């Protein structure tokens, strides 16, 4: 876990045992994700994921894991009741990235978001522990919000990386936008978003991300809020990222919009202090 990841500041606030458990879980998740992102051949990516599927079976079984990440995670499986099904769901979701794919509707995209993002939130929920099962709804909705924000930030990055496009085609059509419009913005990056149709489509996606952030806030039980300070720090950082994308007028083609590390640290401290005082942060 390095300072280069947005998760860094959220993990710092955790007690030692939870921090070690979540770092180990995150490192496995990162390795699963890299199995596709670092491969250029779909067949090799699929083979790498099958190796991770076997490794997850070892992590949750009686066999000795074969990777450093698996070895580090296995001791935390039983004490924290880690859900194997969420690791399997993550592999299924990441496997969808092995080849260019399209989602016709948001109803098609949402299960993908659950697999690649909400799954991690549901792992974390077990590590943080909770009293009210409504926390699981919070984890699912926050995961969707984070993934939609990632999709928005990475529109150009994903299209350059194997012509991946995660914006639902029906949403594009509603805004009068086509994939060709997206392709032109990617190819001609450097002068801001020139197509009103592309800007309208990205604005629509930002609105949906805001909706899921609001749903997560509504679902978080007050009695469990202080346990989820790490998740709420991620909430704050990603909501700030969304606001910066909006402030950049959705120019995600000529730049990769980021939240600088000092700003992340300030958001982490503000969120920690609010929850310590018994308040759910208003991001």
Secondary structure, DSSP 8 states (H G I E B T S, - for coil): --TTSTHHHHHHTS-HHHHHHHHHHHHHHHHHHHHHHT-SSHHHHHHHHHHHHHHHHHHTSSS--SSHHHHHHHHHHHHTT--HHHHHHHHHHHHGGGS----SSHHHHHHHHIIIIIHHHHHHHHHH--S-THHHHHHHHHHHHHHHHHHHHTHHHHHHTTS---S-HHHHHHTT--HHHHHHHHHTTTS----HHHHHHHHHHHHHHHHHHHHHHHHS-GGGGGGGHHHHHHHHHHHHHHHHHHHTTT--SSS-----HHHHHHHHHHHHHHHHTT-----
